[in-house]
Amino acid sequence: MNDKSEVLKIALPSDGEMYQATLDFLKNSGMSVKRGSSRQYLGSLQGLENVTVLFQRVADISSKIEEGSADLGIVGLDRFEEFRIDDGNAFVVAKDLDYSNCKLVIAVPQGWIDVSAMSDLSDLALEFKHTGRELRVATKYPRLTSKFFYQNGINYFKTIYSSGTLEVSPLMGFSDIIVDITSTGTTLRENQLKPIVDGTIIESQACLIASANSLANEPHKLDSARKFIARIEGYLEGKDYFTVTFNLDANNEEDAANTFLNSVTINGFQGPRVSRIFTINGNSTYSLAIVLKRKDLQVVTDNLREIGASNIIVNKPDYVFEGESNLFTKLMNNITGKK
């Protein structure tokens, strides 16, 4: 049993939209989360030893990683970018875990028919200034909002932080516009708001972040981190691949392989796996299998039909592991650069 200081601590959302989505993601990655009850803030990962799960508010996960009280964390990219410290201890290992997708957008009242772009908003902010007032922006993301406004030449505005429901702010006179997260835009429309066309501040999704200082020179933690990251990476890679098996009549294994290699432009990872089929009628038939990317599936199946392939079967692998974990290599490079 390792010392508690050597245990890898992983911060996960304790509630909200990302909570169940994160549990499902880790289960699909082969690591079910065990939590006694919704009131408990400690948990474990089934199938991965030397790991403690810390359930935290989404708003607190970035700071926990930054201060080193957690080693790895899963959080929305929008939250990380809002709360991160420039040149700080926390960094992104995997930017896109392929769930909890949303956008941080600027939304204005639908009645503002002349405001549809950032340039219009800039003109309006200037008009407000001439009347002695500032454009009021309600948001949970004052840092990202201010940076985006300045980058687009809007210098006269005031951010109003609100942790509550933002969509009603303009209707209540609390603000002129809002900057908030949206997935479908339905809530904005229901509250008589519209996003402006070039007003997407960030496209966000769940991401994996890490603490450089808490992992540096910690071999037990790093070994657990490597296993955790490899399972996530294998699951994400597997989403983009298919295994295709098919039958070809040929004189021998080499003839079957050459028929495929000389006729199909995309050969999978390295080429086909070939095995003989012992048929009832005595035909010389071989089964071939390749692994290829989703984008190549249609082209390859069309090519296989052209060369007389039969019984074409497509399966989805649960995981695809490379010889080395690119994400773990990235983690180690960041740790080395931070030291």
Buried (B, 14 or more C-beta within 10 A) or exposed (E): EEEEEBBBBBBBBBEBBBBEBBBEBBEBBBBBBEBEEEEEEEBBBEEBEBBBBBBBEBBBBBBBBBBBBBBBBBBBBBBBBBBBEEEBBBBBBBEBBEBBBBBBBBBBBEEBEEBBEBBBBBBBBBEBBEEEEEBBBBBBBBEBBBBBBEEBEBEBBBBBEBEEEBBBBBEEEBBBBBBBBBEEBEBBBEBBBBBBEEBBBBEBBBBBBBBBBBBBEBEBBBEBBBBBBBBBBBBBBBBEBBBBBBBBBBEEBEBBBEBBEEEBEEBBEEEBBBEEEEEEEEEBBBBBBBBBEEEBBEEBBEBBEEEEBEEEEEEEBEBBBEEEBEBBEBBBEBBEEBE
